[in-house]
Amino acid sequence: AQSVAQPEDQVNVAEGNPLTVKCTYSVSGNPYLFWYVQYPNRGLQFLLKYITGDNLVKGSYGFEAEFNKSQTSFHLKKPSALVSDSALYFCAVRMNYGGSQGNLIFGKGTKLSVKP
Amino acid sequence: DADVTQTPRNRITKTGKRIMLECSQTKGHDRMYWYRQDPGLGLRLIYYSFDVKDINKGEISDGYSVSRQAQAKFSLSLESAIPNQTALYFCATSDMTSWPDTQYFGPGTRLTVL
């Protein structure tokens, strides 16, 4: 069965420091991987996705994510955190199948707190 | 995403009441989804629809039903609400012509069942 793990419930970072939000996945076959962000009282916003090719994916708001097939990870990164990056971050995986097997499976979310 | 709207945004109801949550989209997408979000559990899929005539159960469909009235509208109903259905509900849409399709979410409906 497909699954996604976000091992940290919360990540605390000082403004200006690099940030990493971790995600690991368990699937059979080649996955598509996504990151979404949820600001308070808002819906989820798409940040970036990995399809194939270059392992480093660049997305919105200066975020990027690194796909590592051997470690089955897709960690979200940003070189310099902003206080406005404070939000809830979700990793999601889907298989390259159609139908129900192509649905998104979400991790439980990681709360990112960036302090001034 | 302003192209995906949900009504109401907040709703308080009592156990046993029937309630409908509505979702509309102007993105022209054919696929629509309903999720619920609970603290510490992430998002879980309730129902999804790949077109007007195609409705499918998701991971946690028990106690819920849906109606796809048009390509742009997808409603979620709780026939007899119970307190453990208190949650944040999200509608999402995606375009099957863009693979892997990215889902775009509405602002959510906060439902409280007393």
HADDOCK unambig.tbl for C-alpha pairs under 7 A between the chains (distance, minus, plus):
assign (segid A and resid 42 and name CA) (segid B and resid 107 and name CA) 5.11 0.50 0.50
assign (segid A and resid 43 and name CA) (segid B and resid 105 and name CA) 5.76 0.50 0.50
assign (segid A and resid 43 and name CA) (segid B and resid 106 and name CA) 5.52 0.50 0.50
assign (segid A and resid 43 and name CA) (segid B and resid 107 and name CA) 4.13 0.50 0.50
assign (segid A and resid 43 and name CA) (segid B and resid 108 and name CA) 5.80 0.50 0.50
assign (segid A and resid 44 and name CA) (segid B and resid 105 and name CA) 5.66 0.50 0.50
assign (segid A and resid 45 and name CA) (segid B and resid 104 and name CA) 6.99 0.50 0.50
assign (segid A and resid 45 and name CA) (segid B and resid 105 and name CA) 6.87 0.50 0.50
assign (segid A and resid 106 and name CA) (segid B and resid 42 and name CA) 6.25 0.50 0.50
assign (segid A and resid 106 and name CA) (segid B and resid 43 and name CA) 5.98 0.50 0.50
assign (segid A and resid 107 and name CA) (segid B and resid 42 and name CA) 5.82 0.50 0.50
assign (segid A and resid 108 and name CA) (segid B and resid 40 and name CA) 5.62 0.50 0.50
assign (segid A and resid 108 and name CA) (segid B and resid 41 and name CA) 4.90 0.50 0.50
assign (segid A and resid 108 and name CA) (segid B and resid 42 and name CA) 3.86 0.50 0.50
assign (segid A and resid 109 and name CA) (segid B and resid 42 and name CA) 5.81 0.50 0.50
